[in-house]
Amino acid sequence: MYHRDGPPVLKLNLDSITFIANHFGNPQNNFKSIHIAGTNGKGSSANMIASVLKESNFKVGLYTSPHLIDFRERIKINGKKISKSYVIKFVNENFLFLKKNKFSFFEITFALAISFFSRKGVDYAVIETGLGGRLDATNIIKPIVSLITNVGLDHQQFLGDSLEQIAYEKAGIIKKNTPIVISEFNKKTYPVFKKIAEKNLAKLFLAKKSNFSTDLDGDYQSLNIDGVVKTIEIIDKEIINNGKLKKGLLNVKKNMGFQGRWDVLGNNPLVIADAAHNFNAVLLVLNQLKKNSKKVHFIFGLSNDKKIENFTKILPSEFYYYLCSANVPRSMNVDKLEKVFYKKKYLKYECHESVKNACLSALKKSEKNDIIFICGSIFIVGEVLKHKFF
């Protein structure tokens, strides 16, 4: 599956998911949906919207990826994960059909999600794309509104090497006569969104600065809130007027069980885990980290598809780095990381074959007023949360 193994098992077309959805009676048409794409901020925005709708007394499905600890994190209703028994029953009842047609992991997971949401009678389902948008399996839904958070350089081997190309793929979620909200844009991406929205007679809304806040930590969340507010306004203006928007944004962790975004795991020393795993996301967390004067112990690793040199250009020389590799095939080998770090004489580091050893070493070398920060790979953050190293 792509979550663990990467490109060899990825499929980018809608033929298979259309076939599987037809087999199950197109359950995605039995509820209202909100579709979200973007390089960063999809998960945070999806969880915020779901939390607000839950506070408004709606039954809300939430489909996100990847998961940090438990596969069932991907499929929730009102913040509660799909039950193990439901997953097992779905696989057992459809095993021969799924095996015969060789669907991808993501296609099967999405089929499970929309079937579950339909069976349980959700009012809304907030659906996050897996990769890109235009050819993503989730793009068979007919949303009442779509949201694109931002566009950055990531997954270029699938989506293109320029911001314009990637914007085109993300803009593939823009549907005919369906409102589209853009959280962040620039002179390269805006013309792409505008052109595709006009072609589809879709009203284009650009997010404006709002005065709302959220319980999700991290300065970068302010970039997501504005798009969320506009999306909620399009769904139902009354939600903003009756105070449910404010309450929902301030209770995302409680309502949705959302983890891995500027997640404080301990104090003395302060331990923070963040799932930032591409250049733009890591740059945002570094900008916030550099505002403090404390010593930073940075536990760092990447997935195989990332270019290490892009990251070493922005890593502060005053941090101390603990390089490690998560226990999944997609995780970059520590030796490969070290070859690049070794050439950067200004970066101080040590290498560890496991996430656990990196965490133990960071704890041993930290003073109570220091900061331990885990970043660079969803898989590393997932291991830290799963095994509670802090």
C-alpha angles and dihedrals in degrees: 000000000000093000091068106015106034136208101001091071098038122111122194110193138081099231098093097041090048089052094048093045090052089051090057094045097260096283090181088077094061098076140034114263140198115206122209130191134165143117094259136008097037095118095044092047092047092051092047093052092046091049092051092049091048090053086053089061097253124137102242131194119203125198117185139152152251108022124223103209113348127037088223091068086081094067121046140155115206089344096307117120121238109266122257089233092057092051092048092047092050093051094045094048093048102030098115093045093049094045095046094053097042096223118185122257091251093049092051091046093051092047088052090050098050091043090051094047091049094046092049094047102237118188093214136010121202106209124195120199118239100214129357110327115241095071098021115124091239090063093089091080123100103220128196088222136003130210129202111192102192145311126245138154107280134125089016091164087070106024105036139267100265135062089240093055093047091046088054091055093047090047088059087090090066106110132197114280091354121127115246124201123200116201097187132011142158139195091282099047103034096068089053093052092044094051095049093043091053091047090055096041086239117154109238120217123189113207116246129206112279133190097230126115136197140214088238107103125222126085089243092070089079086069090057099043095066093057091045092052092052092047092052090048090056092048094049127339091200090069089067094044097049096053097249092116092058093045093047093051091050093051105045095122093047096043099040106023088233117179142173102051111110085326113184107217101171149350135231089056101028108233119198129178122195127178093216103142109162133062098264094045094047090048090055094052092045091054089056094043093051090060090076127073096217125113111263124214104198118201104199142178139144142211119256095255095061126098106234094201091064090059099042088058091065102033110111116243091220093065122087114226132216107195117204145153128232120232096256131095093244093059116105116247114251091231090060091050092049094052089065097038090051090062091053099075092182093063117085114207150147130209131234130183092215138039090233093058092048090052093047092050093048091051092049094051098042128098119216092257094051129098126236111200125188115200149135101066134054088210094056092049089047092054091049092052095042097050096033095227088174 
